[in-house]
Amino acid sequence: MELRQTGRQRLTVAVTGHRDLVTSEIGPLREKVRWILGHLVEEYPDLQLEILSGLAEGADQLVADEALALGLPLIAVLPFELDEYRRDFSDTSGLDRLLASCEQISLPRMDEGTPLDAEARSRQYAQLGVFLSNHCQVLLALWDGKDSEKLGGTSSVITYHLTGVMPGFEVEDATP
């Protein structure tokens, strides 16, 4: 899937991270993300830096805010159609604000025609993680380093990015 054509080569950074950031760590995380993105812009001036994000609450929105503050293009990759995705948010105001400033892609349903229960939702999030990993040169992970068994969670996305394997998920079924 071609995301976008520009006149310059791209350096694509995808985001994965926790939704429930520790409040006292948000400021330092924001500064570190700003530094990393700024460093990539300075280090690779001939490349167009762009950010891929699921725009989930927490890490995704923090990185998206910093990217937009630096004037970087942001592409939202949603695991479902927008109306369905909104159900996973406690407050959609951040999502709505960010969507107004970026391009948007919604991934197709993997299990079309079946109920979107908790297991199917997890598979959609796993598909999102695979998509993000497969379409970036840099995966920016805001992660506490703790492994989790949660399919499509931060640790499973990082494992997939490093090994090409996401336990409990058949990558062949995911969107290319």
Disulfide bonds with the S-S distance in Angstrom:
none
